[in-house]
Amino acid sequence: MKFILAQKLGMTRIFDEEGKSVPVTKVAVLPCHISEIKSLDRDGYVAVQLSATKGEGDKVKNVKINEFRLSEIDGYKKGQKLGNDQFTAGDLVEISGTSKGKGFAGTIKRYNFKRGPETHGGNNVREPGSIGAQQPQRVVLGRRMAGHMGAKTATVKNLKVVDVDKNILLVRGAVPGPNKGILKVVSKTANKINEVANEE
């Protein structure tokens, strides 16, 4: 399995061999190293903890630490550096990030509720309406109401890597989060190929 921490730079477009416009997202791979290895005997599960850094010289600082669950940890060691050289054009990746925060939002914007009537004395225009009943005399948990919108972990699967250039990945389509947001990029193309080979 291939994995890395990256930063979203923004969207642009490129043209393929047929001259068609392809929307892509530019993703900058951050300098990463393995800060810890989780073993089944000691921790109860198998994972690699990846630390991403930013800056140079005395101004180097950790910007993100994340774990990647693996089936086996052979070939990985503490302090090992990982880069975008493990990715190639055509890889299918899934990218996770924190979606854009939209602040406090009402039910119409947050859950696509419809407005009430504005004529014939209708006073319920943008209000949420009834939020309960006589029983159980409380608001039931999970009721769709106004509240904080966005700023949640979102994952987009089966994104295709179009091109790899230095520390930049060009990924077809949109990825979650704002520009400069930290992303978790995981490629499972190799695992799928191995599974198909084993089945044959």
Secondary structure, DSSP 8 states (H G I E B T S, - for coil): -EEEEEEEEEEEEEE-TT--EEEEEEEEE--EEEEEEE-HHHHSS-EEEEEEEESSGGG-EEEEEEEEE-S--TT--TT-EE-GGG--TT-EEEEEEE--EEEEE-HHHHH-------STT---SSS------TTTSS--TT---SEEEE-SEEEEEEEEEEEEETTEEEEES--SS-TT-EEEEEE-HHHHHHHHHHH-
